[in-house]
Amino acid sequence: QPSTNTPPPLSDSALLDLVQKQTFRYFWDFAHPVSGLARERSNTRPEYGHEVVATGGSGFGVMAIIVATERHWISRDTAVKHLLKSVNFLLKANSYHGIFPHWLNGATGKTVPFSRKDDGADVVETAYLFEGLLCARQYFNRPTPLESDLRQRINWLWAGAEWSWHQRDGGNSYYWHWSPNNGWSMNVEIRGWNECLIAYVLGASSPTYPITEHVYRSCWAESNHFINGRTYYGIRLPLGFDYGGPLFFAHYSFMGL
């Protein structure tokens, strides 16, 4: 029998409000109480528990907090204090040449392995984290002590991230992972087209440890799945897998680009 508990139809504006508020609530209400960072998911799995936070997901959460501030759902000072808690945590957490792991323990800041050999730096997840932090640095631009402190601490993290380390001595490839225990054993080159574009943009933009221009052409653009040019449902697809692949291929980088 059809349910009678059907929500009323929403206008486009009301739907946007609802989606933005609920997105913000996940990152705000469910943030780890110690670090303020985003939990990996709302349920637990056998391989990890409630303490695991996601570095890349936390970058998305920073953007949600910016939206909430702009929409006046929280005050600027409330937002900045929360972000300062997270940034101060990150300054003391495990990183490898300034690049963070995919997962951290949200209470201790220690690395939680993502897989057996993926127990160190993840340059793509770190790019998502900085995508959010750099947006916060630009948004919270007032000359107040709180906002000035936040910007300075984000700059410390940004200046310390050695993107070029993942180019392996200036070579022709850009590598997703590095581990102090397993070195380059994961051996995953970051090739397009997919969700990883932001790792190239931020790597090239680094004021301290930039990747070189040639690695974009020799690695990212030198892929069997980069150029497409075919038409699907009347729409020409310039790049990527047939039919375009999952939406997060665009979402993850273009939230900040």
Summary of the structure (lengths in Angstrom):
residues: 257
radius of gyration: 19.5
end to end distance: 46.9
largest distance: 65.2
contacts: 813
relative contact order: 0.11
helix: 45%
strand: 10%
